[in-house]
């Protein structure tokens, strides 16, 4: 008897096929190594919890040969002088940026934010040692948070200054919100996520890592982020827009909650529109002179540079708001020893998975509302 339906192809295989077709054109000879990285175990960093009473954690990690990539970066750069990134400057990147965007004055060097209180330990390139699970202190606060260390780059790029009003528009599950709190300088932090269930996870993270008196200063909401511009327009100094995306690593590794499942085809196709709407809400939520960092964990230009270009255009034509793309190449130079960056990204920066430094993918781009 013939099967009534076509054989089911697992969403992970659909995702990998899709990536083979599209990313091989984008990344060319780099795709095989990026593909191998995506299909291998992800590398993590340990974001130290500054609210925890445990004082020996940094020393313990250093004995294991882990280093704080955040504080080490400026020191390495000083030792390197004004050398160019090992990844090269990328002629395509430079030409495209000059052609498509009027660049703002180069934003202040990221060293200001690098010297923030954020500390994240990683093992050296090629070292696949795993971190032990986090442990509680006497008050029950965990000593560190394990996350893809590349996820910290959008937070570092945001460069939060003392007393800034900060919005994390798509905050769950909470890693970047926790990192924002670790800076210790947010004047006010609003953390929003449309998903009630994911917001519960955010609450759990805050409860596990942050003392009650700090926790209570964070405003957690579950609005549709697309509406935020209408709810509280022109309010924030800094906005992080870490949008839903194809989550490339998850898509090739996990069957559950996979956006390449056939029933989610329409949702996947609509992602760039949703991303644009969220980024526009983020832009509208900032004060004039404020900054937005847009990020995804996808390699896709349709979800990355194209969304940025369209947002700049829509802001100008529909809202008469001038938005300028900030240069983050300094970030690439600072962190090239820890992460593998794609040198030909036209706008923003893109961390590529690599077997010796298997972080990412992580795309991030900084915009300034003029």
Residue pairs with C-beta under 8 A, 6 or more apart in sequence:
10 255
11 251
11 255
11 258
11 259
11 260
11 261
11 262
12 251
12 252
12 253
12 254
12 255
12 258
12 260
14 260
14 262
15 246
15 248
15 251
15 252
15 258
15 260
16 35
16 39
16 252
18 260
19 35
19 38
19 248
19 251
19 252
19 299
20 31
20 35
22 300
23 31
23 34
23 35
23 299
23 300
24 31
26 299
26 301
27 34
27 299
27 342
27 352
30 342
30 352
33 354
33 355
34 299
34 352
34 353
34 354
34 361
36 355
37 352
37 353
37 354
37 355
37 358
38 248
38 249
38 252
38 253
38 353
38 361
39 252
39 253
40 355
40 358
41 128
41 358
42 148
42 249
42 353
42 358
42 359
43 122
43 123
43 128
43 148
43 149
43 357
43 358
43 359
44 122
44 130
44 131
44 146
44 147
44 148
44 149
45 69
45 120
45 121
45 122
45 146
45 147
45 148
45 149
45 152
45 359
46 61
46 66
46 120
46 121
46 122
46 131
46 144
46 145
46 146
47 118
47 119
47 120
47 144
47 145
47 146
47 147
47 152
47 175
47 178
47 179
47 182
48 57
48 58
48 68
48 119
48 120
48 121
48 143
48 144
48 182
49 141
49 142
49 143
49 144
49 145
49 178
49 182
49 209
50 117
50 119
50 182
50 184
51 141
51 181
51 209
51 210
51 211
51 214
52 137
52 141
52 142
52 143
52 144
52 209
53 137
53 138
53 139
53 141
54 135
54 137
54 143
57 143
57 144
58 68
58 119
58 121
61 121
61 131
62 121
64 123
64 129
65 123
65 124
65 127
65 129
66 121
66 122
66 123
66 129
66 131
67 121
67 122
67 124
68 119
68 120
68 121
69 120
69 121
69 122
69 149
69 335
69 337
69 338
70 114
70 116
70 118
70 119
70 120
70 152
70 156
71 114
71 115
71 119
73 114
73 334
73 335
73 337
73 338
74 111
74 114
74 115
74 334
76 334
76 337
77 333
77 334
83 333
84 333
85 329
85 332
85 333
85 336
85 341
85 343
86 336
87 332
87 336
87 340
87 341
87 342
87 343
88 343
89 329
89 343
90 343
90 344
90 345
92 344
92 346
93 343
93 344
93 345
93 346
96 346
96 347
97 103
97 325
97 327
97 346
97 347
100 309
100 346
100 347
101 312
101 324
101 325
101 347
102 324
103 324
103 325
103 326
103 327
104 324
104 325
104 326
104 327
104 368
104 370
106 326
106 327
106 330
107 159
107 291
107 326
107 327
107 366
107 368
108 159
109 330
110 156
110 157
110 159
110 328
110 330
110 331
110 334
111 334
112 159
113 156
113 157
113 158
113 159
113 160
114 156
114 334
116 156
116 160
116 183
116 184
116 185
117 182
117 183
117 184
117 185
118 152
118 155
118 156
118 179
118 182
118 183
119 182
120 149
120 152
121 131
121 144
122 149
122 338
123 129
125 337
125 338
125 356
125 357
126 356
131 144
131 146
134 142
134 143
134 144
134 145
134 146
135 142
135 143
136 142
136 143
137 143
139 211
140 208
141 208
141 209
141 210
141 211
142 208
142 209
145 175
145 178
145 205
145 209
147 175
148 297
148 359
148 360
148 362
149 338
149 339
149 359
150 339
150 351
150 359
150 360
150 361
150 362
151 175
151 176
151 179
151 297
151 362
152 176
152 179
153 295
153 331
153 335
153 339
153 349
153 351
153 362
153 364
154 176
154 240
154 242
154 293
154 295
154 362
154 364
155 176
155 179
155 180
155 183
155 240
155 293
156 331
157 293
157 328
157 331
157 364
157 366
158 166
158 180
158 238
158 240
158 291
158 293
158 366
159 238
159 291
160 166
160 180
160 183
160 185
160 186
160 238
161 185
161 237
162 185
162 187
163 185
163 187
164 185
164 186
164 187
164 236
164 237
164 238
165 186
165 187
165 188
165 190
165 235
165 236
165 237
165 238
166 180
166 186
166 187
166 188
166 189
166 190
166 236
166 237
166 238
166 239
166 240
167 189
167 190
167 192
167 228
167 235
167 236
167 238
167 239
167 240
167 282
167 285
168 176
168 177
168 180
168 189
168 190
168 191
168 192
168 240
168 242
169 192
169 225
169 228
169 239
169 240
169 241
169 242
169 278
169 281
169 282
169 285
170 192
170 193
170 194
170 225
170 241
170 242
170 243
170 244
170 278
171 177
171 191
171 192
171 193
171 199
171 202
171 220
171 242
172 193
172 195
172 198
172 199
172 201
172 202
173 198
173 201
173 202
173 205
174 191
174 201
174 202
174 204
174 205
174 206
175 205
176 240
176 242
177 189
177 191
177 202
177 205
177 206
177 218
178 205
178 206
178 209
178 210
180 186
180 189
180 240
181 189
181 210
181 214
181 218
188 217
188 219
189 217
189 218
189 219
190 218
190 219
190 221
190 236
191 202
191 218
191 219
191 220
191 221
192 220
192 221
192 222
192 223
192 225
192 228
193 199
193 202
193 222
193 225
194 222
194 223
194 224
194 225
195 222
196 222
199 220
199 222
202 220
203 220
206 215
206 218
206 220
207 215
210 218
223 231
225 241
225 278
225 281
225 282
226 274
226 277
226 278
226 280
226 281
227 281
228 281
228 282
228 284
228 285
229 280
229 281
229 282
229 283
229 284
229 285
230 284
232 285
233 284
233 285
234 284
234 285
234 286
234 287
234 288
235 285
235 286
235 287
236 285
236 286
236 287
236 290
237 286
237 287
237 290
237 291
238 286
238 290
238 291
238 292
238 293
239 282
239 283
239 285
239 286
239 290
239 291
239 292
239 293
240 282
240 292
240 293
240 295
241 278
241 279
241 281
241 282
241 292
241 293
241 294
241 295
242 295
242 296
243 274
243 275
243 278
243 279
243 294
243 295
243 296
243 303
243 307
244 271
244 274
244 275
245 271
245 275
245 296
245 297
245 298
245 300
245 303
246 259
246 260
246 268
246 271
246 298
246 300
246 303
247 259
247 297
247 298
248 297
248 298
248 299
248 300
248 361
249 297
249 353
249 360
249 361
250 257
250 258
251 258
251 259
251 260
258 264
259 267
259 268
259 271
260 268
271 303
272 302
272 303
272 306
272 307
275 296
275 303
275 307
276 307
276 310
276 311
276 314
279 292
279 294
279 307
279 308
279 311
280 311
280 314
280 315
282 292
282 294
283 292
283 311
283 315
283 321
283 323
283 367
283 369
284 319
284 321
286 292
286 369
287 369
288 369
288 370
289 368
289 369
289 370
290 368
290 369
291 326
291 366
291 367
291 368
291 369
292 366
292 367
292 368
292 369
293 364
293 365
293 366
293 367
294 307
294 308
294 311
294 348
294 364
294 365
294 366
294 367
295 362
295 363
295 364
295 365
296 303
296 304
296 361
296 362
296 363
297 360
297 361
297 362
297 363
298 304
298 361
298 363
299 350
299 352
299 361
299 363
301 346
303 363
304 345
304 347
304 348
304 350
304 363
304 365
305 345
305 346
305 347
305 348
305 365
308 325
308 347
308 348
308 365
308 367
309 347
311 323
311 367
312 323
312 324
312 325
312 367
315 321
315 322
315 323
315 369
316 322
316 323
321 369
321 370
322 369
322 370
323 367
323 368
323 369
323 370
324 367
324 368
324 370
325 347
325 348
325 365
325 366
325 367
326 366
326 367
326 368
328 348
328 349
328 364
328 365
328 366
329 349
331 349
332 341
332 349
335 341
338 357
338 359
339 351
339 357
339 359
339 360
340 351
340 352
340 353
340 354
340 356
340 357
340 359
340 360
341 349
341 350
341 351
341 352
342 349
342 350
342 351
342 352
345 363
347 365
348 363
348 364
348 365
348 366
349 363
349 364
349 365
350 360
350 361
350 362
350 363
351 359
351 360
351 361
351 362
351 363
352 360
352 361
353 359
353 360
353 361
